Amino acid sequence: RDYEVTIQTDEFTCLCPATGQPDFAKLTIHYIPHNRIVESKSVKLYLWSYRNQGIFHEHATNTILDDLVNVLEPRWCKVTAEFSVRGGIKLTVDAEHLGKGN
């Protein structure tokens, strides 16, 4: 049967590539597994790899989705990154993958 897995953290950080300032986000990963699931510690270590990386919000969200899809080959996957307010603007990025047969 299909079932949905949700992984969430309020501690995602990366660096603004223009200013070098830290960006903070609430990151939510939803996916419907096919043959593989991801171990939570692996997700934590993977997300930590972004802490010192200069990357735009949209690129970070889409790269995380691409990496999950490449490893898990899920039936469906969605990554939402709700970045904290900077300069008076809040940015939320949703990236979604529809698996084979959807």
N, CA, C and O atoms as a GROMACS GRO file, in nm:
protein
  408
    1ARG      N    1   0.084  -0.118   0.000
    1ARG     CA    2   0.000   0.000   0.000
    1ARG      C    3   0.088   0.124   0.000
    1ARG      O    4   0.203   0.120   0.043
    2ASP      N    5   0.034   0.232  -0.048
    2ASP     CA    6   0.103   0.359  -0.041
    2ASP      C    7   0.088   0.419   0.098
    2ASP      O    8  -0.018   0.407   0.160
    3TYR      N    9   0.191   0.481   0.146
    3TYR     CA   10   0.186   0.556   0.272
    3TYR      C   11   0.281   0.675   0.257
    3TYR      O   12   0.377   0.671   0.180
    4GLU      N   13   0.253   0.779   0.332
    4GLU     CA   14   0.332   0.900   0.321
    4GLU      C   15   0.423   0.915   0.442
    4GLU      O   16   0.381   0.896   0.557
    5VAL      N   17   0.549   0.949   0.416
    5VAL     CA   18   0.648   0.976   0.519
    5VAL      C   19   0.672   1.126   0.521
    5VAL      O   20   0.689   1.188   0.416
    6THR      N   21   0.675   1.186   0.641
    6THR     CA   22   0.703   1.328   0.655
    6THR      C   23   0.824   1.345   0.745
    6THR      O   24   0.830   1.290   0.855
    7ILE      N   25   0.920   1.422   0.698
    7ILE     CA   26   1.040   1.455   0.774
    7ILE      C   27   1.043   1.607   0.784
    7ILE      O   28   1.024   1.677   0.684
    8GLN      N   29   1.067   1.658   0.905
    8GLN     CA   30   1.061   1.802   0.922
    8GLN      C   31   1.171   1.849   1.017
    8GLN      O   32   1.203   1.781   1.114
    9THR      N   33   1.228   1.965   0.987
    9THR     CA   34   1.323   2.028   1.075
    9THR      C   35   1.304   2.179   1.072
    9THR      O   36   1.272   2.237   0.968
   10ASP      N   37   1.324   2.240   1.186
   10ASP     CA   38   1.321   2.386   1.196
   10ASP      C   39   1.463   2.442   1.194
   10ASP      O   40   1.483   2.562   1.213
   11GLU      N   41   1.562   2.357   1.170
   11GLU     CA   42   1.702   2.395   1.186
   11GLU      C   43   1.783   2.391   1.056
   11GLU      O   44   1.905   2.379   1.062
   12PHE      N   45   1.718   2.402   0.941
   12PHE     CA   46   1.793   2.403   0.816
   12PHE      C   47   1.862   2.538   0.800
   12PHE      O   48   1.800   2.642   0.818
   13THR      N   49   1.989   2.535   0.768
   13THR     CA   50   2.064   2.658   0.744
   13THR      C   51   2.152   2.643   0.621
   13THR      O   52   2.203   2.535   0.590
   14CYS      N   53   2.169   2.755   0.554
   14CYS     CA   54   2.264   2.766   0.443
   14CYS      C   55   2.311   2.911   0.444
   14CYS      O   56   2.271   2.990   0.529
   15LEU      N   57   2.398   2.946   0.350
   15LEU     CA   58   2.449   3.082   0.343
   15LEU      C   59   2.400   3.152   0.217
   15LEU      O   60   2.388   3.090   0.111
   16CYS      N   61   2.371   3.279   0.230
   16CYS     CA   62   2.336   3.359   0.113
   16CYS      C   63   2.462   3.371   0.026
   16CYS      O   64   2.566   3.415   0.076
   17PRO      N   65   2.455   3.334  -0.102
   17PRO     CA   66   2.574   3.341  -0.186
   17PRO      C   67   2.618   3.484  -0.217
   17PRO      O   68   2.733   3.507  -0.254
   18ALA      N   69   2.527   3.580  -0.201
   18ALA     CA   70   2.560   3.720  -0.230
   18ALA      C   71   2.626   3.788  -0.111
   18ALA      O   72   2.722   3.864  -0.127
   19THR      N   73   2.574   3.762   0.011
   19THR     CA   74   2.622   3.834   0.129
   19THR      C   75   2.704   3.748   0.225
   19THR      O   76   2.778   3.801   0.307
   20GLY      N   77   2.690   3.616   0.215
   20GLY     CA   78   2.757   3.526   0.309
   20GLY      C   79   2.685   3.515   0.442
   20GLY      O   80   2.732   3.446   0.532
   21GLN      N   81   2.571   3.583   0.456
   21GLN     CA   82   2.493   3.579   0.580
   21GLN      C   83   2.415   3.447   0.587
   21GLN      O   84   2.377   3.392   0.484
   22PRO      N   85   2.392   3.398   0.708
   22PRO     CA   86   2.316   3.272   0.721
   22PRO      C   87   2.168   3.291   0.690
   22PRO      O   88   2.109   3.394   0.721
   23ASP      N   89   2.111   3.191   0.628
   23ASP     CA   90   1.968   3.184   0.602
   23ASP      C   91   1.914   3.064   0.680
   23ASP      O   92   1.977   2.958   0.684
   24PHE      N   93   1.798   3.081   0.740
   24PHE     CA   94   1.737   2.977   0.823
   24PHE      C   95   1.602   2.939   0.763
   24PHE      O   96   1.530   3.024   0.711
   25ALA      N   97   1.568   2.810   0.771
   25ALA     CA   98   1.441   2.766   0.714
   25ALA      C   99   1.384   2.649   0.792
   25ALA      O  100   1.455   2.570   0.854
   26LYS      N  101   1.251   2.641   0.787
   26LYS     CA  102   1.179   2.521   0.828
   26LYS      C  103   1.167   2.438   0.702
   26LYS      O  104   1.111   2.483   0.602
   27LEU      N  105   1.220   2.318   0.706
   27LEU     CA  106   1.222   2.231   0.588
   27LEU      C  107   1.132   2.111   0.613
   27LEU      O  108   1.144   2.044   0.716
   28THR      N  109   1.041   2.085   0.519
   28THR     CA  110   0.952   1.970   0.529
   28THR      C  111   0.966   1.885   0.404
   28THR      O  112   0.958   1.935   0.291
   29ILE      N  113   0.986   1.757   0.425
   29ILE     CA  114   0.998   1.660   0.316
   29ILE      C  115   0.881   1.563   0.330
   29ILE      O  116   0.862   1.502   0.436
   30HIS      N  117   0.803   1.550   0.225
   30HIS     CA  118   0.695   1.450   0.219
   30HIS      C  119   0.729   1.356   0.105
   30HIS      O  120   0.769   1.401  -0.003
   31TYR      N  121   0.714   1.226   0.127
   31TYR     CA  122   0.731   1.134   0.014
   31TYR      C  123   0.652   1.006   0.034
   31TYR      O  124   0.625   0.964   0.147
   32ILE      N  125   0.617   0.946  -0.078
   32ILE     CA  126   0.555   0.814  -0.080
   32ILE      C  127   0.662   0.719  -0.133
   32ILE      O  128   0.699   0.727  -0.250
   33PRO      N  129   0.710   0.629  -0.048
   33PRO     CA  130   0.819   0.540  -0.089
   33PRO      C  131   0.777   0.443  -0.200
   33PRO      O  132   0.659   0.412  -0.218
   34HIS      N  133   0.877   0.398  -0.272
   34HIS     CA  134   0.858   0.289  -0.368
   34HIS      C  135   0.923   0.166  -0.306
   34HIS      O  136   0.856   0.088  -0.240
   35ASN      N  137   1.054   0.147  -0.327
   35ASN     CA  138   1.123   0.032  -0.268
   35ASN      C  139   1.219   0.071  -0.156
   35ASN      O  140   1.272  -0.015  -0.086
   36ARG      N  141   1.243   0.202  -0.139
   36ARG     CA  142   1.342   0.247  -0.041
   36ARG      C  143   1.283   0.356   0.048
   36ARG      O  144   1.195   0.432   0.008
   37ILE      N  145   1.336   0.361   0.171
   37ILE     CA  146   1.307   0.472   0.262
   37ILE      C  147   1.442   0.531   0.305
   37ILE      O  148   1.546   0.468   0.287
   38VAL      N  149   1.438   0.649   0.360
   38VAL     CA  150   1.562   0.713   0.404
   38VAL      C  151   1.567   0.711   0.557
   38VAL      O  152   1.465   0.731   0.624
   39GLU      N  153   1.685   0.689   0.611
   39GLU     CA  154   1.706   0.685   0.755
   39GLU      C  155   1.721   0.829   0.804
   39GLU      O  156   1.791   0.909   0.742
   40SER      N  157   1.658   0.862   0.915
   40SER     CA  158   1.652   1.002   0.961
   40SER      C  159   1.790   1.061   0.992
   40SER      O  160   1.813   1.179   0.965
   41LYS      N  161   1.881   0.982   1.046
   41LYS     CA  162   2.015   1.035   1.073
   41LYS      C  163   2.086   1.072   0.943
   41LYS      O  164   2.160   1.170   0.939
   42SER      N  165   2.065   0.995   0.839
   42SER     CA  166   2.124   1.027   0.709
   42SER      C  167   2.072   1.160   0.657
   42SER      O  168   2.146   1.239   0.599
   43VAL      N  169   1.942   1.184   0.677
   43VAL     CA  170   1.883   1.311   0.635
   43VAL      C  171   1.947   1.425   0.713
   43VAL      O  172   1.984   1.528   0.656
   44LYS      N  173   1.959   1.407   0.844
   44LYS     CA  174   2.019   1.511   0.928
   44LYS      C  175   2.160   1.544   0.883
   44LYS      O  176   2.194   1.662   0.868
   45LEU      N  177   2.243   1.445   0.860
   45LEU     CA  178   2.381   1.469   0.817
   45LEU      C  179   2.386   1.534   0.679
   45LEU      O  180   2.469   1.622   0.654
   46TYR      N  181   2.299   1.490   0.590
   46TYR     CA  182   2.292   1.550   0.456
   46TYR      C  183   2.255   1.698   0.466
   46TYR      O  184   2.319   1.782   0.403
   47LEU      N  185   2.152   1.729   0.544
   47LEU     CA  186   2.109   1.869   0.556
   47LEU      C  187   2.215   1.955   0.622
   47LEU      O  188   2.228   2.073   0.588
   48TRP      N  189   2.292   1.899   0.714
   48TRP     CA  190   2.401   1.974   0.776
   48TRP      C  191   2.505   2.016   0.673
   48TRP      O  192   2.574   2.116   0.692
   49SER      N  193   2.517   1.942   0.565
   49SER     CA  194   2.618   1.974   0.463
   49SER      C  195   2.592   2.109   0.397
   49SER      O  196   2.679   2.164   0.330
   50TYR      N  197   2.472   2.162   0.414
   50TYR     CA  198   2.438   2.292   0.356
   50TYR      C  199   2.478   2.410   0.445
   50TYR      O  200   2.474   2.524   0.400
   51ARG      N  201   2.517   2.385   0.568
   51ARG     CA  202   2.541   2.492   0.664
   51ARG      C  203   2.644   2.595   0.619
   51ARG      O  204   2.630   2.713   0.648
   52ASN      N  205   2.746   2.552   0.549
   52ASN     CA  206   2.851   2.644   0.504
   52ASN      C  207   2.850   2.663   0.353
   52ASN      O  208   2.948   2.710   0.295
   53GLN      N  209   2.740   2.628   0.292
   53GLN     CA  210   2.730   2.635   0.146
   53GLN      C  211   2.652   2.760   0.104
   53GLN      O  212   2.542   2.786   0.153
   54GLY      N  213   2.711   2.838   0.015
   54GLY     CA  214   2.641   2.953  -0.042
   54GLY      C  215   2.549   2.906  -0.152
   54GLY      O  216   2.594   2.855  -0.255
   55ILE      N  217   2.419   2.922  -0.132
   55ILE     CA  218   2.322   2.870  -0.229
   55ILE      C  219   2.191   2.949  -0.216
   55ILE      O  220   2.147   2.980  -0.106
   56PHE      N  221   2.130   2.979  -0.329
   56PHE     CA  222   2.002   3.049  -0.328
   56PHE      C  223   1.891   2.954  -0.280
   56PHE      O  224   1.902   2.833  -0.297
   57HIS      N  225   1.787   3.010  -0.221
   57HIS     CA  226   1.679   2.930  -0.162
   57HIS      C  227   1.617   2.834  -0.262
   57HIS      O  228   1.596   2.717  -0.232
   58GLU      N  229   1.586   2.884  -0.380
   58GLU     CA  230   1.522   2.801  -0.483
   58GLU      C  231   1.612   2.685  -0.525
   58GLU      O  232   1.566   2.572  -0.542
   59HIS      N  233   1.740   2.715  -0.540
   59HIS     CA  234   1.834   2.611  -0.582
   59HIS      C  235   1.850   2.506  -0.472
   59HIS      O  236   1.853   2.386  -0.500
   60ALA      N  237   1.859   2.550  -0.346
   60ALA     CA  238   1.873   2.455  -0.235
   60ALA      C  239   1.754   2.359  -0.230
   60ALA      O  240   1.771   2.238  -0.218
   61THR      N  241   1.634   2.414  -0.240
   61THR     CA  242   1.513   2.331  -0.232
   61THR      C  243   1.508   2.230  -0.346
   61THR      O  244   1.478   2.113  -0.323
   62ASN      N  245   1.536   2.275  -0.467
   62ASN     CA  246   1.532   2.184  -0.583
   62ASN      C  247   1.645   2.082  -0.580
   62ASN      O  248   1.626   1.969  -0.624
   63THR      N  249   1.761   2.120  -0.530
   63THR     CA  250   1.872   2.024  -0.519
   63THR      C  251   1.841   1.916  -0.417
   63THR      O  252   1.871   1.799  -0.440
   64ILE      N  253   1.782   1.954  -0.305
   64ILE     CA  254   1.743   1.854  -0.204
   64ILE      C  255   1.642   1.757  -0.264
   64ILE      O  256   1.654   1.636  -0.247
   65LEU      N  257   1.542   1.810  -0.335
   65LEU     CA  258   1.444   1.723  -0.400
   65LEU      C  259   1.512   1.630  -0.500
   65LEU      O  260   1.488   1.509  -0.500
   66ASP      N  261   1.597   1.684  -0.586
   66ASP     CA  262   1.667   1.602  -0.686
   66ASP      C  263   1.748   1.491  -0.621
   66ASP      O  264   1.746   1.376  -0.667
   67ASP      N  265   1.820   1.524  -0.513
   67ASP     CA  266   1.902   1.422  -0.446
   67ASP      C  267   1.815   1.313  -0.385
   67ASP      O  268   1.850   1.195  -0.394
   68LEU      N  269   1.703   1.350  -0.322
   68LEU     CA  270   1.613   1.250  -0.265
   68LEU      C  271   1.554   1.160  -0.373
   68LEU      O  272   1.547   1.038  -0.356
   69VAL      N  273   1.512   1.220  -0.484
   69VAL     CA  274   1.454   1.142  -0.593
   69VAL      C  275   1.557   1.046  -0.650
   69VAL      O  276   1.525   0.931  -0.680
   70ASN      N  277   1.681   1.091  -0.666
   70ASN     CA  278   1.786   1.005  -0.722
   70ASN      C  279   1.816   0.886  -0.632
   70ASN      O  280   1.844   0.776  -0.680
   71VAL      N  281   1.811   0.907  -0.501
   71VAL     CA  282   1.844   0.800  -0.407
   71VAL      C  283   1.725   0.708  -0.381
   71VAL      O  284   1.740   0.585  -0.378
   72LEU      N  285   1.606   0.766  -0.362
   72LEU     CA  286   1.490   0.689  -0.319
   72LEU      C  287   1.402   0.637  -0.431
   72LEU      O  288   1.336   0.534  -0.416
   73GLU      N  289   1.401   0.705  -0.545
   73GLU     CA  290   1.310   0.673  -0.653
   73GLU      C  291   1.166   0.659  -0.600
   73GLU      O  292   1.101   0.557  -0.621
   74PRO      N  293   1.118   0.762  -0.530
   74PRO     CA  294   0.986   0.753  -0.467
   74PRO      C  295   0.871   0.760  -0.567
   74PRO      O  296   0.889   0.802  -0.681
   75ARG      N  297   0.754   0.718  -0.523
   75ARG     CA  298   0.635   0.732  -0.605
   75ARG      C  299   0.600   0.880  -0.619
   75ARG      O  300   0.550   0.924  -0.723
   76TRP      N  301   0.627   0.957  -0.513
   76TRP     CA  302   0.600   1.101  -0.510
   76TRP      C  303   0.685   1.163  -0.401
   76TRP      O  304   0.711   1.100  -0.299
   77CYS      N  305   0.729   1.286  -0.423
   77CYS     CA  306   0.808   1.355  -0.322
   77CYS      C  307   0.787   1.506  -0.335
   77CYS      O  308   0.778   1.559  -0.446
   78LYS      N  309   0.780   1.573  -0.220
   78LYS     CA  310   0.766   1.718  -0.218
   78LYS      C  311   0.854   1.774  -0.107
   78LYS      O  312   0.853   1.724   0.006
   79VAL      N  313   0.929   1.878  -0.141
   79VAL     CA  314   1.013   1.948  -0.043
   79VAL      C  315   0.962   2.091  -0.033
   79VAL      O  316   0.947   2.160  -0.134
   80THR      N  317   0.935   2.134   0.090
   80THR     CA  318   0.895   2.272   0.116
   80THR      C  319   0.996   2.335   0.209
   80THR      O  320   1.027   2.281   0.315
   81ALA      N  321   1.048   2.451   0.168
   81ALA     CA  322   1.142   2.526   0.251
   81ALA      C  323   1.082   2.662   0.280
   81ALA      O  324   1.062   2.743   0.190
   82GLU      N  325   1.054   2.686   0.408
   82GLU     CA  326   0.997   2.814   0.452
   82GLU      C  327   1.110   2.894   0.518
   82GLU      O  328   1.142   2.875   0.635
   83PHE      N  329   1.170   2.984   0.439
   83PHE     CA  330   1.284   3.061   0.488
   83PHE      C  331   1.238   3.177   0.575
   83PHE      O  332   1.134   3.237   0.551
   84SER      N  333   1.318   3.206   0.677
   84SER     CA  334   1.288   3.316   0.769
   84SER      C  335   1.294   3.449   0.697
   84SER      O  336   1.358   3.463   0.592
   85VAL      N  337   1.227   3.546   0.754
   85VAL     CA  338   1.221   3.679   0.695
   85VAL      C  339   1.361   3.741   0.690
   85VAL      O  340   1.435   3.740   0.788
   86ARG      N  341   1.393   3.796   0.571
   86ARG     CA  342   1.516   3.875   0.553
   86ARG      C  343   1.478   3.996   0.472
   86ARG      O  344   1.415   3.984   0.366
   87GLY      N  345   1.516   4.112   0.519
   87GLY     CA  346   1.483   4.235   0.447
   87GLY      C  347   1.334   4.259   0.436
   87GLY      O  348   1.287   4.324   0.342
   88GLY      N  349   1.258   4.206   0.532
   88GLY     CA  350   1.114   4.225   0.532
   88GLY      C  351   1.038   4.131   0.440
   88GLY      O  352   0.916   4.145   0.424
   89ILE      N  353   1.107   4.034   0.380
   89ILE     CA  354   1.042   3.942   0.286
   89ILE      C  355   1.062   3.799   0.332
   89ILE      O  356   1.172   3.756   0.366
   90LYS      N  357   0.951   3.725   0.333
   90LYS     CA  358   0.954   3.581   0.364
   90LYS      C  359   0.942   3.505   0.233
   90LYS      O  360   0.859   3.539   0.148
   91LEU      N  361   1.023   3.403   0.217
   91LEU     CA  362   1.023   3.325   0.094
   91LEU      C  363   0.997   3.178   0.127
   91LEU      O  364   1.063   3.120   0.212
   92THR      N  365   0.900   3.119   0.059
   92THR     CA  366   0.871   2.977   0.069
   92THR      C  367   0.885   2.915  -0.068
   92THR      O  368   0.831   2.966  -0.166
   93VAL      N  369   0.958   2.804  -0.074
   93VAL     CA  370   0.979   2.734  -0.201
   93VAL      C  371   0.922   2.593  -0.188
   93VAL      O  372   0.956   2.520  -0.095
   94ASP      N  373   0.836   2.555  -0.282
   94ASP     CA  374   0.782   2.419  -0.292
   94ASP      C  375   0.836   2.357  -0.420
   94ASP      O  376   0.826   2.416  -0.528
   95ALA      N  377   0.894   2.238  -0.408
   95ALA     CA  378   0.940   2.163  -0.525
   95ALA      C  379   0.881   2.024  -0.515
   95ALA      O  380   0.885   1.961  -0.409
   96GLU      N  381   0.825   1.975  -0.625
   96GLU     CA  382   0.752   1.848  -0.623
   96GLU      C  383   0.795   1.759  -0.737
   96GLU      O  384   0.822   1.805  -0.848
   97HIS      N  385   0.801   1.629  -0.709
   97HIS     CA  386   0.832   1.527  -0.809
   97HIS      C  387   0.718   1.427  -0.814
   97HIS      O  388   0.678   1.371  -0.712
   98LEU      N  389   0.666   1.406  -0.934
   98LEU     CA  390   0.566   1.303  -0.954
   98LEU      C  391   0.638   1.179  -1.007
   98LEU      O  392   0.699   1.184  -1.114
   99GLY      N  393   0.631   1.071  -0.933
   99GLY     CA  394   0.701   0.949  -0.971
   99GLY      C  395   0.642   0.886  -1.096
   99GLY      O  396   0.543   0.933  -1.151
  100LYS      N  397   0.705   0.780  -1.139
  100LYS     CA  398   0.660   0.707  -1.257
  100LYS      C  399   0.518   0.655  -1.237
  100LYS      O  400   0.484   0.604  -1.131
  101GLY      N  401   0.439   0.669  -1.338
  101GLY     CA  402   0.302   0.620  -1.335
  101GLY      C  403   0.204   0.715  -1.270
  101GLY      O  404   0.086   0.681  -1.256
  102ASN      N  405   0.249   0.835  -1.230
  102ASN     CA  406   0.159   0.932  -1.168
  102ASN      C  407   0.121   1.038  -1.267
  102ASN      O  408   0.045   1.129  -1.234
   0.00000   0.00000   0.00000
